[in-house]
């Protein structure tokens, strides 16, 4: 009687064992391959949809019409002045700071914020707006800060939404955020920086783009917080956390385009920013410089 050849004491013929094992691997990999293609067939159209929605959104709101550049002096509402020396406020950023969504300059965020500062300090506030609709962080650095000719007592910054919708890479954003805050600090005044808004308030943003915006917004927000950290002259205010839910739940806080705040919405953002502005003004030395910067 012929004995079978043993391999490892299992009584298996090497050739047959190898063939059976290979067949098993092929059988197991087939469902995995089909699952991969199924996922890919869903992911590709979804990514195409998101990209298409992003392009349409950027074209519609990337550079929305804004008010004329702000350059006004507001007096305390009560009329009584504690000092006639004006506080110099410079504002920078994107459409939220440029007044998109309102029709009158007094309803814009810079002027509403200046009015609250004037009422709280009993001093006039001269506010100059350098913001432009559609601006990203790099645009504020290269196109807005160089235009400053009068040294401010406080700079206020609202930026980042277009870095989210335009998907500025984290590496690029980290570098431009650091450079921007360096440039603002070099103006010689404290900087009050707003966090990103609560994007859920932007009701016109469709799904699934909203989920993408929320996810990447978390990345951009983390980059901004890191850039602002350990800077004594920079105060980062969590505006989204303070008043974001109001803008989400109250349609009256958003303008007719369902993307930008209304006058009431800008007023609530100003309410969130003003304590930080007053705080840094109270510690700024010297206050209310009046000499111009050289070109």
URZI-V246370 format. One record per helix or strand. SS is the DSSP state (a for helix, b for strand). FROM is the first residue (numbers start at 0). LEN is the number of residues. If there is no record, write none. Layout:
ss: <SS SS>
from: <FROM FROM>
len: <LEN LEN>
This chain:
ss: <a b b a a a b a b b a a b a a b a a b b a b>
from: <13 70 82 94 104 108 122 136 149 153 160 169 189 198 208 233 238 250 253 260 262 291>
len: <48 4 11 4 3 13 7 11 1 5 5 16 5 3 20 4 11 3 1 1 21 1>
